[in-house]
Amino acid sequence: MEAFFFDSSALVKFYISETGTAWVKGLGDPLAGNRLYIARIAGAEVVSAITRRHRAGAIAAKDAASALVDFRTDFADEYVIAEVDAALVSDAMGLAEERALRAYDAIQLAAALKVNRQRLVATLPALTLISADLALNRAAIGEGLVVDDPNSH
C-alpha cells in the first residue's frame, strides 16, 4: 500500500475529466489499496474549482452537481484529512516566506510535510505529493518530498 497526499489541483481530477484523470483515478481505486491524504482546506478549494468551471461554461450544470455530490461524499468517507491548526499555519507561514508560495499552497505543503513526518515516525513509507501546481511541486521537492504531477500521465 502506498500513500499519496493530493493537493486540490490533483484532487479535482477525480471529479472533473481533464489531463491526468485516469491516472489519478487509478491511484484512488480501492483495489489499489492506497492511502489518500488531503488537507481540510481542499474541501473549499475543490468545491470552488468545480463551481468556477461550471460558471465559466466549461462543464454542464448536471455534471457540476454530480461532481459536487461525489466530492462531498468522498470528502466525508474516502480521504484521511490533515487538520489545519495553529502549528500547521505557523509552518505554512514559514514555507510561504521561504519558498514564496501562495497562501493555500503553503498550507497544502505544510500539511503534506506534517503527514509525511507522522508516517516516518510510525515507520511507514514516505508519501508522494500529487500536484499539478508547478510552484508547489518545486517547493515540495526542495523540502524533500517525492512529487508526481498528474498532468504528466
N, C-alpha and C positions, 0 to 999 in steps of 0.2 A: 504494500500500500504506500503510495506516495502522498505528499502533502503539497497543496497549492494555495497560495494567497492571491485572490483575484482583486485587482483594483476595479473601479467602476467601468473604465474603458474596455476591459476584458469581460467583465460580468454581464454587461448589456448584450454581449454577443450570444448569450443563452436565449435571449428573448426577442432580439431583432436580427434578422438574417443579413449578414454582411461578411466581409472577408474575415476568415478565421472562425466562423460559427461552427462548422462541422468539427474542427479540431477541438474547440472549447467543449462542445457537447460530448466528445469522446472522453475528455478528462473527467467530465461530470457524470458520465454513465455509471449508474450504481453497480453494474457488473465489474467496472474497473476497480472499485473499492477504494478510490482515492478520498482523502480528507480535504474538504474545501473550506478555506477560511476567508472571511471578509471583515472589513471594518464596519461598525454600526452605521457610519455616515453613508455607506454605499446605498442604504435604503433610499435616502433622499436623492442621491445622485442618479441612481438608475431610474427612479420614477420621473425625475426631471428630464433625463435623456429621452425616455420613451415619449413623454408628453410633448417635448420640444420637437421631436421628429414628426409626430402627428400634426402638430400645429403648423409645421413648415410644409406639410403635404407629402412628406417622404414615406409615410405609412398610413394606411386606411384606419378609420375610426375603430372598426371591429378588430383589426389586428392590434392596435394600441390597447384597446380594452382587454383583449385576451392576454397580451403580454403583461399588462399590469396585474391582472388576476394571478397569472402564473408566477410572476415575480414575488408578489406578496405571500403567496402560499409557500414558495421555496424559502423566502426570507425567514419565515416562521419555523420551517421544518428541516431545511436541507443544508444550511451552512453553519459552521462554527463561527460565531460572531465575536470579534475582538471589540471590547467596550472602549469607549473614549472617556478617559478620566483625566484628572489634573496632571498626573505624572506623564501620561501619554501626550497631552497637549504641550507640556514643558519640553519633552523630547522633540516634538514636531516643531516647536519654535526654534530650537537649535538647528534642526535639519533645514528649516526654511531659510535661516540665516546663512548657514554654512554652504548649502547646496543651491541656494537661490530658487527654491521650489515655490510653486503656488501653494496656498494655504491647505487646501484639501489634499493635494499631492503629498505634502509634508505629513499630514495626519495619516494618510494611507501608508506611507513609508514607515513612520513610527510604529504603526500597528503591525505591519509585516515584520519589522525587526523585533518587536516585543514577542510576537508569536514564535518567531524563529528561535529566539533565546530560550523561551519556555520549552520548546521541543528539544533543544540541545541539552538543557539541564536534565530533562527527563530521559536522556539517552535515546531520543528518537531522531530519525534522519532530518536533516535540514529541509526546509520548504523551498519551493520555487515561486517567485513572484511572477504572476501572469499579468502583463500590462501592455497596452498598445500606446502608452504615453512615453515618447522617447526621452523627455527630460527626466521623468520619474525613473525610467529604466537606467539611465546613466547614473543617477544619484544612487539607486539601489545597488548597482554594480560597485560603485565607489564605497558603499557601506558593507560590501562583502556578500551580498545576496546573489543567488543564482536567479537569473531572469530569463523569461521567454516571452516573445512578442507574438500574440496570436495572428497578427497581420502577416507574419512570415510563413503561415501554414495555410 
